[in-house]
């Protein structure tokens, strides 16, 4: 059963990695869009600020 648990953990880690990559791409696009007109104008009027990338040191080696 230990192998099954290890396999499940690897699958979960891969899913988390994919989700983190997708999130960071969206953040990158969002941050870029609010730096240039017209996004910068809209961001200023709606009090929108750059988002922080998701970084995790846990499990990364």
Buried (B, 14 or more C-beta within 10 A) or exposed (E): EEEEEEEEEEEEEEEBEEEBEEEBEEBEEBBEBBEEEEBEEEBEEEEBEEBEEEEEEEEEE
